[in-house]
C-alpha cells in the first residue's frame, strides 16, 4: 500500500556523499547519512535538463520521482528488487540491479489546462548536471524551491505543493467568491479502488 508521503533528497547531495564515502570515518558516515535522510523536500526548476512538459521535479531516496506539469503531477515509484550476493563469478563484475516501477498520475478534472506555475521560497541548495563532454550542454546552479504554486487552477483557486518534513503535501487556496465544489481530482494508475483512511488520507495500491 502506497501513500503520497515520500522522502526526498536532492540528487547532488546524495551523489556527493556517495563519492566521498570511502574516505570518511564511520562516525562521519553516520552523520552524513543522517543529514541526507533529513533533508527537506524541494522542487527543482526545469531549465532544460528535462522534457519541456515538466516544469518542476522532486526526487526521493525511496526511489520516487514527482514530475509536475501543467496537467498535474506524474508519480514514478521505483523499487530495487535485486537480492545482492556480492560479486558474480566474473571477477570485478558487479550484479546488475533489477528495478521495478509503477506510474501514477494525478490530474484535476475541469481545471485550467494552462495554469501559471511559479516557485516560492528558494532553498539554499543547487543542482548541477554534467552530461557528456560538451560544457555547453551542462546545467549548473539549478535552483531548488520549498513550494510551487499553480495559479488559478480553478477560477479563484490556487494549488500549492510543499514539503511537510519528508512528506509531499498540497493545499487548495480558495479565494473569496470561488467555489470549492469545482475541485475534482482524478487518480490514474491504481491497481485497486482508492481507499479513504480514517485520518482523511487516500490510500492507493500499486505494484511496488
Secondary structure, 3 states (H helix, E strand, C coil): CECCCCCCCCHHHHHHHHHHHHHCCHHHHHHHHHHHHCCCCCEEECCCCCCCCCCEEEECCCCEEEEEECCEEEEEEEEECCCCCCECCCCCCECCCCEEEEEEEEEECCCCCCCEEEEEEEEEEEEEECCCCCHHHCEEEEEEEEEEEEEEEECCEEEEEEEECCEEEEEEEECCCCCHHHCCEEEECCCCCCEECCCCCEEECCCC
